[in-house]
Amino acid sequence: MYDFRKRPIFYGPISDLIPSTPVFEMYPFGFTTIAAHLHDQGYKVRIVNLASLMLSYKDLDVESLLRRLDAEVFGIDLHWLPHAHGALAVAEIVKSLHPNSKVLMGGFSSSYFHTELVTYPQVDLVMRGDSTEVPVADLMAALERGSGLGEVQNLTWKENGKVRVNSLSFSPPDLDYLDIDYGWMIRSVIKHRDLEGFKPFKDWDRYPLTAVFSARGCSMNCVVCGGSCSVTRGFLGRSRPAFRSPEKLARDVYNIQCYLDAPTFVVGDLRQPGRDYAERFFREARRLGVRNHLVLEVFTPAAEDFYRTASKSRGGYSVQFSPDSHDPEVRRALGRGFVTESMESAVKSALGNGCERFDVFFMIGLPQQTRESALASADYARRLYSVVDDDRRLFVYTSPLAPFLDPGSRAFEEPDRFGYRLFARTLEDHRARLASPGWKYVLSYETVWMTRDVIVDTSYDAADRLNRARMDAGQITEPEMVERVQRTDLARRMAREVDRILAIPDDDARMTELENLKEEADAIMDSTICEKRDLEWKAPGVYRSLPRVVTGLLKKRSK
């Protein structure tokens, strides 16, 4: 929501399990790869995280800041659909201040809604696809030459008021065409003297989590996922996942290490491309001397040999796994066909092979999932803890599938088949929902098993059950459990207050009462049903890496 500093909004738990705040001030990793490629092509490029600046500086004059930015093209990300309101609002301001500049949008959501998006008067160009570094550079060259845009791959644009859709033909079969210059990012911060505006999310300087991508696209077809294989085939022009070679992926981690002592999230399951991919990655990482902590993602339970290989990482490793439900029937309906026993065995194997933390995520709002099943997933945490003798390295979380059902997912495309009722279909539908004062009203769906009211109540009740299970397992203290239960009680009360206030017929009276709730709502914005700090890996702040930054800038990066 663009004017989040002014509007009374009760966000609820929609961002409890991601690094950013509910403002979703995190920009996609593609920003950095596009910017670095443009820089290599000789263009002047700068990344400005406007939302992060607005969070850090409450009195920031956004229009003055945007007026000072002098650019022929302003790129605005509409990758995650929760940016639908903010991205369009910022584009409108940019267009009013710089009427002769072009406004370019891109990302998954932009790609899905490209023909609708480009009809907004503040949007000139939409770049489609998941690999747009080269097409964006081609677009800049065409604009610079003043030539037509009809040959720019993946581009949707307007010509004399008519929407033009170019071929979606740039979809590289692998990701080795990219050489990411992490030094450019550091030099850009120094050049503009603006770490705050470059940060991927608000607390990144305190908690500098970094990322490398093993793939674009996915081999799995989970029903509610906007990055599944049917989605990438349907509107991203990709018939199969594109992988980065394991050696180049290891070098990406090493190049980050040259500048930052920070955990590195390896996005994508290293087992997707085949059995030897993970072994080659870890072997090359050891050869290069990678010592940064690795955060590994697994889509299905991994066998012990995977964790045994990972245990040789010099900086240690952690694992993130989203079974989504303990219930085999729900998992099958979701497209996750593994047995529960394999999940328990995987957790035990990982912790037995040096894993420093193992995160398990359950979701609420899934196909075939009843309230009782969602609550039972929280109760199942007791079973998981008992399997590993209450090992404190195991973290279990639960959260609603919020705020939107992913466009392009099978559930979005065939809601009746999978038991969903949708309240938003178009981009404008989603943009309008984000102006709602309570997260229940932002939700774009409900299921035949759970209404939105039930999803909200179940989310709070599941959180309480999970926190009690964690206390019984010795993961948190009783005072911590009591504090978390009190927080969910406050969130419940606020949700009921929003319901009551929205029933007030007088607009002015309704807004006054909502504004009276704002301070209290903001106080529990970052952690509602989960404690966000639980998600953080141990890492020194970014300023502790300054000697490494200086050395890295003087050193030639590894290719």
C-alpha positions in Angstrom: 0.0 0.0 0.0 1.7 3.2 -1.1 0.6 5.6 1.6 1.0 3.0 4.4 2.4 5.7 6.7 -0.9 7.5 6.7 -3.6 4.9 6.2 -4.9 2.8 9.1 -4.2 -0.8 8.1 -4.3 -3.9 10.2 -1.9 -6.2 8.3 -2.2 -9.3 10.4 0.3 -12.2 9.8 0.7 -11.8 6.1 4.5 -11.3 6.3 5.5 -13.2 9.5 7.5 -15.7 7.6 9.5 -13.5 5.2 12.4 -11.0 5.9 10.4 -7.9 5.1 7.7 -6.1 7.0 4.0 -6.3 5.9 4.8 -3.3 3.7 6.6 -5.8 1.5 9.5 -3.5 1.0 11.7 -6.3 -0.5 12.5 -6.0 -4.1 13.1 -9.1 -6.3 16.6 -10.4 -6.9 16.1 -9.7 -10.7 16.6 -6.0 -9.9 20.2 -6.6 -9.1 20.9 -8.8 -12.1 19.1 -6.5 -14.5 20.9 -3.4 -13.1 24.3 -5.1 -13.2 23.8 -6.2 -16.8 22.8 -2.7 -17.8 25.8 -1.3 -16.1 28.0 -3.7 -18.0 26.4 -2.4 -21.2 27.4 1.1 -20.3 24.2 2.5 -18.9 23.9 4.6 -15.7 21.8 2.6 -13.3 20.6 3.0 -9.7 18.4 1.0 -7.4 16.2 3.0 -4.9 14.2 1.0 -2.4 11.5 3.6 -1.9 9.4 1.6 0.6 12.5 0.9 2.8 13.3 4.6 2.8 9.7 5.4 3.8 9.9 3.0 6.7 13.3 4.3 7.9 12.4 8.0 7.5 8.9 8.7 8.6 8.9 12.2 7.3 10.5 11.4 3.9 9.0 13.7 1.2 8.5 11.1 -1.5 7.6 13.5 -4.3 10.7 15.6 -3.6 12.9 12.5 -3.7 11.4 11.3 -7.0 11.6 14.7 -8.5 15.4 14.7 -7.9 15.8 11.4 -9.7 16.7 12.2 -13.3 16.2 9.2 -15.6 14.9 8.5 -19.1 13.4 5.2 -17.9 12.0 4.4 -14.4 11.8 0.6 -13.7 9.2 -0.4 -11.1 8.8 -4.0 -9.9 5.5 -5.6 -9.9 6.8 -9.1 -9.3 4.8 -10.1 -6.2 1.2 -9.2 -6.4 1.1 -7.5 -3.0 2.9 -4.6 -4.7 -0.1 -4.0 -7.0 -1.2 -0.8 -5.2 2.2 0.6 -4.4 3.7 0.0 -7.8 0.9 1.7 -9.7 0.7 4.6 -7.2 4.5 5.2 -7.5 4.3 4.9 -11.3 1.5 7.6 -11.3 3.7 10.0 -9.2 6.7 9.3 -11.4 4.7 10.0 -14.6 3.4 13.2 -13.2 6.8 14.5 -12.3 8.6 13.1 -15.3 6.0 13.1 -18.2 8.7 12.6 -20.8 10.3 9.6 -19.2 9.2 6.0 -19.8 7.8 3.8 -17.0 8.8 0.2 -17.3 7.3 -2.6 -15.2 8.3 -6.3 -14.9 8.1 -9.4 -12.8 5.8 -12.4 -12.5 2.7 -10.4 -11.8 3.5 -7.9 -14.5 4.0 -10.8 -16.9 0.6 -12.4 -16.0 -1.4 -9.2 -16.2 0.7 -7.5 -18.9 -2.1 -6.5 -21.3 -4.2 -5.0 -18.4 -1.2 -3.4 -16.8 0.0 -1.5 -19.9 -3.5 0.1 -20.3 -2.9 2.1 -17.1 -1.9 5.6 -18.3 1.1 5.7 -16.0 2.6 2.6 -17.5 4.4 2.7 -20.9 6.2 -0.6 -21.1 6.0 -4.1 -19.6 8.8 -6.6 -19.8 7.6 -10.3 -19.6 9.4 -13.4 -18.5 11.7 -14.6 -15.7 15.0 -13.7 -17.5 14.8 -10.2 -18.8 18.4 -8.9 -18.4 19.1 -9.1 -22.2 15.7 -7.8 -23.4 15.8 -4.8 -21.0 19.3 -3.9 -22.4 17.9 -4.3 -26.0 15.0 -2.0 -25.0 17.4 0.6 -23.7 19.3 0.5 -26.9 16.2 0.8 -29.0 15.0 3.8 -27.0 18.5 5.4 -27.3 18.5 5.0 -31.1 14.9 6.2 -31.3 14.1 3.1 -33.4 10.9 1.1 -33.2 10.2 -1.3 -30.3 8.6 -4.0 -32.4 11.7 -6.2 -32.4 12.4 -6.1 -28.6 11.7 -9.6 -27.3 9.3 -10.1 -24.4 8.0 -6.5 -24.5 4.4 -5.3 -24.2 4.0 -1.6 -25.1 1.7 1.0 -26.4 1.9 2.6 -29.8 -0.5 5.5 -30.5 -2.8 4.2 -27.8 -2.8 0.7 -29.1 -1.4 -2.2 -27.1 1.4 -4.1 -28.9 2.5 -7.5 -27.6 5.9 -8.7 -28.9 7.0 -12.3 -29.0 7.9 -14.0 -25.7 11.0 -15.5 -27.3 13.8 -14.8 -24.9 13.8 -17.7 -22.4 17.4 -18.9 -22.1 17.7 -22.7 -21.5 20.2 -22.2 -18.7 21.4 -19.4 -16.4 25.1 -19.5 -17.2 24.8 -16.5 -19.5 24.7 -14.4 -16.3 27.8 -13.2 -14.6 26.7 -11.2 -11.6 29.0 -8.4 -10.5 28.3 -8.1 -6.7 31.1 -5.4 -6.6 28.9 -3.2 -8.8 26.3 -3.2 -6.0 28.9 -2.1 -3.5 30.3 0.6 -5.8 26.8 1.9 -6.5 26.1 2.3 -2.7 29.4 4.2 -2.4 28.8 6.4 -5.5 25.3 7.5 -4.3 26.1 7.4 -0.6 22.9 5.6 -0.1 22.9 2.2 1.6 19.4 2.8 3.0 17.9 3.1 -0.5 19.8 0.1 -1.8 18.9 -2.3 1.0 16.8 -5.3 -0.1 14.6 -4.9 3.0 14.5 -2.6 6.0 16.7 -4.5 8.5 19.2 -5.8 5.9 22.1 -3.8 7.4 21.6 -5.5 10.7 20.8 -8.9 9.2 22.4 -9.1 5.7 20.8 -12.2 4.3 22.1 -12.8 0.7 20.8 -15.1 -2.1 21.9 -17.0 -5.1 19.6 -18.8 -7.6 20.1 -22.3 -8.8 17.2 -22.2 -11.2 14.4 -20.2 -12.8 11.3 -22.2 -13.2 10.4 -25.4 -11.3 9.9 -29.1 -11.9 7.1 -29.3 -9.4 3.5 -28.4 -10.0 2.0 -27.5 -6.6 -1.6 -26.3 -6.9 -1.3 -22.9 -5.2 2.2 -21.9 -6.3 2.8 -19.0 -8.8 6.2 -20.4 -9.7 5.1 -24.0 -10.5 6.0 -25.7 -13.9 2.5 -25.1 -15.3 2.8 -21.4 -14.5 6.1 -21.0 -16.2 4.8 -22.9 -19.2 1.6 -20.9 -19.3 2.8 -17.3 -19.3 6.6 -17.1 -18.8 7.5 -19.0 -22.0 9.5 -21.7 -20.3 8.9 -25.3 -21.1 11.4 -26.6 -18.4 13.5 -25.1 -15.6 16.7 -23.2 -16.5 19.5 -24.2 -14.2 22.8 -22.5 -13.3 25.7 -24.9 -13.5 26.7 -26.0 -10.0 30.2 -24.6 -10.5 28.9 -21.1 -11.4 26.5 -21.3 -8.5 29.3 -22.0 -6.1 31.3 -19.1 -7.5 28.3 -16.9 -6.9 28.4 -17.8 -3.3 32.2 -17.2 -3.2 31.8 -13.8 -4.9 29.3 -12.7 -2.3 31.7 -13.9 0.4 34.4 -11.6 -1.0 32.3 -8.6 0.2 30.0 -9.9 3.0 30.2 -12.2 5.9 26.6 -13.2 5.6 24.4 -16.3 5.3 23.6 -17.1 1.7 20.2 -18.6 0.8 20.6 -21.0 -2.1 17.2 -20.7 -3.8 15.8 -23.8 -5.4 16.3 -27.5 -4.4 19.8 -28.5 -5.4 18.4 -32.0 -6.3 16.2 -30.7 -9.1 18.7 -31.0 -11.9 19.8 -34.5 -11.0 21.6 -36.6 -8.5 25.2 -35.2 -9.0 24.3 -31.5 -9.1 24.4 -31.0 -5.3 27.7 -33.0 -5.0 29.3 -30.8 -7.7 28.1 -27.6 -6.0 29.5 -28.6 -2.6 32.7 -29.9 -4.1 33.3 -26.6 -5.9 32.3 -24.5 -2.9 34.9 -26.4 -0.8 37.6 -25.9 -3.6 36.9 -22.2 -3.6 37.0 -21.9 0.1 33.4 -20.9 0.7 32.9 -20.2 4.4 29.7 -18.3 4.4 26.8 -20.1 6.0 24.5 -21.8 3.4 20.7 -21.9 3.7 19.4 -24.8 1.6 15.9 -25.3 0.3 14.4 -28.7 -0.1 11.0 -29.3 -1.8 10.6 -32.9 -0.7 12.3 -34.9 2.1 16.0 -35.5 1.2 17.9 -38.7 1.9 20.7 -38.8 4.4 23.5 -38.7 1.8 22.3 -35.2 0.8 22.8 -34.0 4.4 26.0 -35.9 4.8 27.4 -34.0 1.7 26.1 -30.7 3.0 27.7 -31.3 6.3 31.1 -30.8 4.7 30.4 -27.1 4.1 33.0 -25.1 5.8 30.6 -22.4 7.0 27.9 -24.8 8.1 24.4 -25.1 6.7 20.7 -24.8 7.5 17.6 -26.2 5.8 14.2 -24.8 4.9 11.4 -27.2 4.1 7.7 -26.5 3.4 5.6 -29.6 3.7 2.6 -27.2 4.1 0.6 -29.8 5.9 1.1 -32.8 8.2 -2.0 -34.4 6.5 -1.2 -36.7 3.6 -4.6 -36.1 2.0 -4.0 -32.3 2.0 -0.5 -32.8 0.7 -1.7 -35.0 -2.2 -4.4 -32.4 -3.1 -1.7 -29.8 -3.1 0.6 -31.9 -5.3 3.1 -32.9 -2.6 3.0 -36.7 -2.7 5.5 -37.8 0.0 4.8 -39.9 3.1 4.9 -38.3 6.5 7.5 -40.8 7.8 10.0 -39.6 5.2 9.6 -36.1 6.5 10.4 -37.2 10.0 13.3 -39.2 8.8 14.7 -36.2 6.9 14.5 -33.9 9.9 16.4 -36.5 12.0 19.0 -37.1 9.3 19.7 -33.4 8.8 20.1 -32.7 12.5 22.3 -35.8 12.8 24.6 -34.5 10.1 25.5 -31.1 11.4 22.5 -29.0 10.2 22.5 -25.9 12.4 18.8 -25.2 12.1 15.9 -26.9 10.3 12.8 -24.8 9.5 9.5 -26.5 8.8 6.6 -24.4 7.5 2.9 -25.3 7.6 0.2 -23.3 5.7 -3.5 -22.5 6.3 -5.9 -22.2 3.4 -5.0 -25.2 1.3 -7.2 -27.5 -0.8 -8.9 -30.3 1.1 -7.8 -28.6 4.4 -10.4 -28.2 7.1 -10.0 -26.1 10.3 -9.4 -29.3 12.2 -6.7 -30.4 9.8 -4.9 -27.0 10.0 -5.0 -27.1 13.8 -3.7 -30.7 13.8 -0.7 -29.5 11.7 0.2 -27.2 14.7 -0.3 -30.1 17.1 1.9 -32.3 14.9 4.8 -30.1 15.9 4.8 -32.1 19.2 5.4 -35.3 17.2 8.3 -33.7 15.2 10.0 -32.4 18.3 9.7 -35.8 20.0 11.3 -37.5 16.9 14.5 -35.4 17.4 14.4 -35.4 21.3 13.3 -31.8 21.5 16.4 -30.6 19.6 16.4 -26.8 19.8 17.7 -26.6 16.2 14.2 -27.5 14.9 11.9 -24.6 14.2 8.2 -25.2 13.2 6.0 -22.4 11.9 2.5 -21.9 10.7 1.0 -19.1 8.7 -2.0 -18.4 6.4 -1.7 -18.5 2.7 -2.0 -14.7 2.3 -2.8 -12.3 1.1 -3.5 -13.5 -2.4 -3.8 -16.8 -4.3 -1.0 -16.7 -6.9 -2.1 -15.7 -10.4 -1.4 -18.4 -12.9 -1.4 -21.2 -10.3 -3.7 -24.1 -11.0 -6.0 -23.1 -8.1 -6.3 -19.6 -9.6 -6.9 -20.9 -13.1 -9.3 -23.6 -12.1 -10.7 -22.6 -8.7 -13.8 -24.8 -8.8 -11.7 -27.9 -9.5 -9.6 -27.3 -6.4 -12.3 -25.9 -4.1 -11.5 -22.2 -4.1 -13.8 -19.2 -4.3 -12.0 -16.1 -5.7 -12.8 -12.5 -4.8 -10.2 -11.1 -7.3 -9.4 -12.0 -10.8 -8.0 -8.9 -12.5 -5.0 -6.7 -11.5 -7.4 -3.9 -10.6 -9.4 -6.3 -8.3 -6.2 -7.1 -6.4 -5.0 -3.5 -6.3 -8.4 -2.4 -4.8 -8.3 -5.1 -2.2 -5.0 -3.8 -0.8 -6.8 -0.6 0.3 -8.8 -2.7 2.8 -8.1 -1.9 6.5 -8.0 -5.5 7.7 -6.2 -8.5 6.3 -9.3 -10.6 6.2 -10.7 -8.2 3.6 -7.5 -8.2 1.6 -7.6 -12.0 1.2 -8.5 -12.8 -2.4 -10.0 -16.2 -1.7 -11.7 -18.7 0.6 -12.1 -22.4 0.2 -15.2 -24.7 0.4 -13.7 -26.0 3.6 -12.8 -22.7 5.2 -14.4 -19.2 4.8 -12.2 -16.1 5.3 -13.5 -15.8 8.8 -12.5 -19.4 9.6 -9.1 -18.9 8.0 -8.4 -15.8 10.2 -9.6 -17.5 13.4 -7.8 -20.7 12.6 -4.5 -18.9 11.9 -4.6 -17.4 15.4 -5.7 -20.6 17.1 -3.0 -22.7 15.3 -0.4 -20.1 16.4 -1.4 -20.5 20.0 -1.3 -24.3 19.8 2.1 -24.3 18.1 3.5 -21.9 20.7 2.3 -24.2 23.5 3.9 -27.2 21.8 7.1 -25.3 21.5 7.1 -24.4 25.2 6.4 -28.0 26.1 9.3 -29.1 24.0 11.6 -26.5 25.7 11.9 -24.4 22.6 10.6 -21.2 24.3 10.1 -20.3 27.9 6.7 -20.0 29.6 6.9 -16.1 29.7 7.7 -16.1 26.0 4.7 -18.4 25.3 2.5 -16.1 27.4 3.7 -13.0 25.5 3.0 -14.6 22.2 -0.5 -15.8 23.2 -1.2 -12.2 24.4 -0.1 -10.9 21.1 -2.5 -13.2 19.2 -5.3 -12.2 21.6 -4.6 -8.6 20.7 -4.7 -9.5 17.0 -8.0 -11.3 17.4 -9.4 -8.3 19.2 -8.2 -5.9 16.5 -9.7 -8.1 13.8 -13.1 -8.0 15.6 -12.7 -4.2 16.0 -12.1 -3.8 12.3 -15.3 -5.8 11.6 -17.3 -3.6 13.9 -15.9 -0.4 12.6 -16.5 -1.3 8.9 -20.2 -1.8 9.8 -20.5 1.9 10.8 -22.5 3.6 8.0 -21.0 7.1 8.4 -17.8 7.4 6.4 -16.2 10.1 8.6 -17.0 8.2 11.8 -15.7 5.0 10.4 -12.4 6.6 9.3 -12.0 8.3 12.7 -12.3 5.0 14.5 -10.0 3.2 12.2 -7.4 6.0 12.7 -7.7 5.5 16.4 -6.5 1.9 15.9 -3.5 2.7 13.8 -0.9 3.1 16.5 -1.9 -0.2 18.2 -2.0 -2.0 14.8 1.5 -0.7 13.8 2.9 -1.9 17.1 2.2 -5.6 16.2 2.9 -5.1 12.5 6.1 -7.1 12.2 5.3 -10.2 14.3 1.7 -11.3 14.7 1.4 -15.1 15.1 5.1 -15.9 14.7 8.2 -14.2 16.1 10.0 -12.8 13.1 13.4 -12.8 14.9 13.1 -16.6 15.1 13.7 -16.7 11.4 17.1 -15.0 11.5 20.4 -16.7 11.1 23.4 -15.6 13.2 25.2 -13.0 11.2 27.3 -9.9 11.9 25.9 -6.6 10.8 26.9 -5.3 7.4 29.3 -2.7 8.8 31.4 -5.6 10.3 32.1 -6.6 6.7 33.7 -3.2 5.8 37.3 -4.6 5.7 36.1 -7.4 3.5 34.3 -4.9 1.2 37.6 -3.0 0.7 39.5 -6.1 0.0 36.8 -7.4 -2.4 36.7 -4.1 -4.4 40.5 -4.4 -4.9 40.3 -8.0 -5.9 39.3 -9.4 -9.3 36.1 -11.4 -8.9 36.0 -15.1 -9.6 34.3 -16.2 -12.9 
